[in-house]
């Protein structure tokens, strides 16, 4: 499995690294996933660290401060969210960034035609 994962990163312009705020081990694994992302993607990829299940305040194992410090140190965007409470689902609340041109439909098709499995 790990041998083919680098193919999934090809052409990525953005990535979400999601961890569970109630399980510290998921936050500890973020560093490994971030390294893998940076090893297999373009240096201009936009990365956002997302703490999930922020509604479970009584079970929190990862502090917002620790995650914010990590995101700042690693130069990634950061937010916490909760699908249950619809927290941070407002696009206006997201950090503002630059527009990324991912090409036209024809550009994407041309990329997909290169490789061993194209017709």
C-alpha positions, -999 to 999 in steps of 0.1 A, spaced: 0 0 0 26 25 10 45 20 -23 16 33 -44 5 62 -23 29 87 -39 8 84 -71 -22 98 -52 -3 130 -45 6 137 -81 -8 170 -93 -22 180 -59 -24 217 -52 -39 214 -17 -42 190 12 -61 188 44 -44 170 73 -72 161 96 -67 148 132 -92 140 160 -89 165 189 -100 137 212 -72 113 203 -37 126 208 -21 98 187 -38 112 156 -22 146 162 12 128 167 8 112 133 3 146 116 40 152 115 46 120 96 18 127 71 31 163 66 66 149 58 51 125 34 31 152 17 61 174 14 82 145 0 57 137 -27 42 170 -38 52 203 -52 67 228 -28 38 252 -35 11 229 -22 -13 246 2 -18 226 34 -44 231 61 -43 213 94 -78 206 107 -88 195 142 -120 175 139 -146 168 166 -141 202 184 -176 198 199 -163 171 222 -148 196 246 -149 172 276 -129 146 257 -103 170 242 -68 155 242 -51 181 219 -52 217 229 -59 244 203 -28 262 214 -6 231 207 -21 227 173 -19 264 165 18 264 175 25 233 153 7 249 123 26 281 127 59 263 130 52 242 99 37 271 79 3 256 74 -32 270 78 -51 258 108 -87 255 119 -109 233 142 -142 221 131 -173 201 142 -196 185 118 -221 178 146 -224 215 156 -217 229 120 -188 248 135 -165 266 110 -185 256 79 -187 292 69 -164 299 39 -161 335 50 -144 323 82 -116 305 64 -82 322 60 -78 341 28 -53 329 3 -42 332 -32 -61 317 -62 -45 286 -76 -48 279 -113 -52 242 -118 -55 245 -156 -84 238 -179 -102 206 -185 -79 200 -215 -48 205 -194 -61 179 -169 -70 154 -196 -35 158 -211 -19 149 -178 -41 118 -174 -32 106 -209 5 103 -199 13 70 -183 10 33 -187 -27 28 -185 -40 53 -210 -58 43 -242 
